[in-house]
Amino acid sequence: MTNLKEIHIGTIIRLLVTESDIDMSRICNFVNCTEKEVEQIFLAESLDSKLLLRLSKLLEYDLFRIYSQHLIMYAPPRKINSQNNDIREKASAIPQFRKNIYTKEVIDYILEIILNGEMTKNEVIVEYGIPKTTLYTWIRKYSPNS
């Protein structure tokens, strides 16, 4: 499992290229760059979103999801104004996404670090802000022992 806290997208892309056994010339043609520029991509910690989209299509892997998972795991939840709970959300032309949607990969990652003893259940609850009932539901539903 890739470390979602510290993302080095170039390393992930290199791994995907290696696993997919894609020829360098195909990458160069698809992304419209030289081999030297592809090597620079492999060394890059971050990339332009347009390039990331092209690479996602070529590699048939949603590279943006890595960042989405990071947000789910590490971004602080939106604070609710306790003074006035009747605040209505402002209308926006930009799509709004729910933060509390956990993918199977995130659930597996959380259960793996608990099973391996890297973190306790309480540490996971505090570190990632996962509700206690949600975590225990995952353990009951997805643990190999259940």
C-alpha positions as CSV (number, residue, x, y, z in Angstrom):
1,M,0.0,0.0,0.0
2,T,1.3,3.4,-1.0
3,N,1.9,5.9,1.8
4,L,-1.0,8.3,1.5
5,K,0.4,10.9,3.9
6,E,3.5,11.7,1.8
7,I,2.6,11.4,-1.9
8,H,5.4,11.3,-4.5
9,I,3.4,10.9,-7.7
10,G,6.4,10.3,-9.9
11,T,7.4,7.2,-8.0
12,I,3.8,5.9,-8.2
13,I,3.8,6.5,-12.0
14,R,7.1,4.8,-12.4
15,L,5.8,1.8,-10.5
16,L,2.6,1.7,-12.6
17,V,4.6,1.9,-15.9
18,T,6.9,-1.0,-14.7
19,E,3.9,-3.1,-13.6
20,S,2.1,-2.4,-16.9
21,D,5.2,-3.0,-19.0
22,I,4.5,0.0,-21.2
23,D,7.2,0.9,-23.7
24,M,8.9,4.2,-23.2
25,S,8.1,5.2,-26.8
26,R,4.4,4.7,-26.2
27,I,4.5,7.0,-23.2
28,C,6.5,9.6,-25.1
29,N,4.0,9.5,-28.0
30,F,0.9,9.6,-25.7
31,V,2.2,12.4,-23.5
32,N,4.0,14.2,-26.4
33,C,7.4,14.5,-24.7
34,T,10.9,13.1,-24.9
35,E,12.4,10.2,-22.9
36,K,14.3,12.7,-20.8
37,E,11.0,14.5,-19.9
38,V,9.4,11.1,-18.9
39,E,12.4,10.5,-16.6
40,Q,11.7,14.0,-15.1
41,I,8.0,12.9,-14.6
42,F,9.3,9.9,-12.6
43,L,11.3,12.2,-10.4
44,A,8.5,14.7,-9.9
45,E,6.8,15.0,-6.5
46,S,3.8,16.7,-8.1
47,L,2.5,17.2,-11.7
48,D,0.2,19.4,-13.7
49,S,-3.3,18.1,-13.6
50,K,-3.6,18.0,-17.4
51,L,-0.5,15.7,-17.6
52,L,-1.8,13.7,-14.7
53,L,-5.1,13.1,-16.5
54,R,-3.3,12.0,-19.7
55,L,-1.1,9.6,-17.6
56,S,-4.2,8.3,-15.9
57,K,-5.7,7.4,-19.2
58,L,-2.5,5.8,-20.5
59,L,-2.0,3.8,-17.4
60,E,-5.7,3.0,-17.0
61,Y,-5.4,4.0,-13.3
62,D,-7.1,7.0,-11.5
63,L,-4.0,8.9,-10.2
64,F,-6.3,11.6,-8.8
65,R,-7.8,9.0,-6.4
66,I,-4.5,8.9,-4.6
67,Y,-5.1,12.6,-3.7
68,S,-8.7,12.0,-2.9
69,Q,-7.8,9.3,-0.5
70,H,-5.3,11.6,1.1
71,L,-8.0,14.1,1.7
72,I,-10.3,11.5,3.2
73,M,-7.6,10.3,5.5
74,Y,-5.8,13.5,6.5
75,A,-7.9,16.6,5.8
76,P,-9.7,18.0,8.9
77,P,-13.5,17.7,8.7
78,R,-15.5,20.9,8.2
79,K,-16.3,22.5,11.5
80,I,-20.0,23.2,12.3
81,N,-20.8,26.6,13.7
82,S,-22.3,25.7,17.1
83,Q,-23.7,29.2,17.6
84,N,-26.1,28.8,14.7
85,N,-26.8,25.2,13.6
86,D,-29.4,26.4,11.1
87,I,-26.9,27.9,8.7
88,R,-27.8,26.9,5.1
89,E,-25.1,25.9,2.7
90,K,-24.4,28.6,0.0
91,A,-25.4,27.6,-3.5
92,S,-22.4,26.9,-5.7
93,A,-21.9,26.1,-9.3
94,I,-19.0,23.8,-8.3
95,P,-20.0,20.2,-7.4
96,Q,-19.9,19.4,-3.7
97,F,-18.6,16.1,-2.5
98,R,-19.2,14.3,0.7
99,K,-16.0,13.8,2.7
100,N,-17.2,10.8,4.6
101,I,-17.2,8.3,1.7
102,Y,-14.6,5.7,2.4
103,T,-13.4,3.5,-0.4
104,K,-12.6,-0.2,0.0
105,E,-8.9,0.6,-0.3
106,V,-9.1,3.0,2.6
107,I,-11.0,0.5,4.7
108,D,-8.5,-2.2,3.9
109,Y,-5.6,0.1,4.8
110,I,-7.1,1.1,8.1
111,L,-7.9,-2.6,9.0
112,E,-4.3,-3.6,7.9
113,I,-2.6,-1.1,10.2
114,I,-4.8,-2.2,13.1
115,L,-4.2,-5.9,12.4
116,N,-0.4,-5.4,12.0
117,G,-0.3,-3.6,15.3
118,E,1.0,-0.4,13.8
119,M,-1.9,1.6,15.4
120,T,-4.5,0.8,18.0
121,K,-8.2,1.3,17.3
122,N,-8.2,4.4,19.4
123,E,-5.2,5.8,17.7
124,V,-6.9,5.3,14.3
125,I,-10.1,7.0,15.6
126,V,-8.0,10.0,16.8
127,E,-5.5,10.2,13.9
128,Y,-8.0,9.8,11.0
129,G,-11.2,11.1,12.6
130,I,-13.1,8.0,11.8
131,P,-16.2,7.6,14.1
132,K,-15.9,4.7,16.5
133,T,-19.1,3.1,15.3
134,T,-17.9,3.2,11.7
135,L,-14.5,1.6,12.6
136,Y,-16.2,-1.2,14.6
137,T,-18.6,-1.8,11.7
138,W,-15.7,-2.2,9.3
139,I,-13.9,-4.6,11.7
140,R,-17.1,-6.7,12.1
141,K,-17.9,-6.6,8.3
142,Y,-14.4,-6.8,6.7
143,S,-12.0,-8.5,9.1
144,P,-10.7,-11.8,7.9
145,N,-11.4,-13.3,11.4
146,S,-15.2,-12.6,11.1
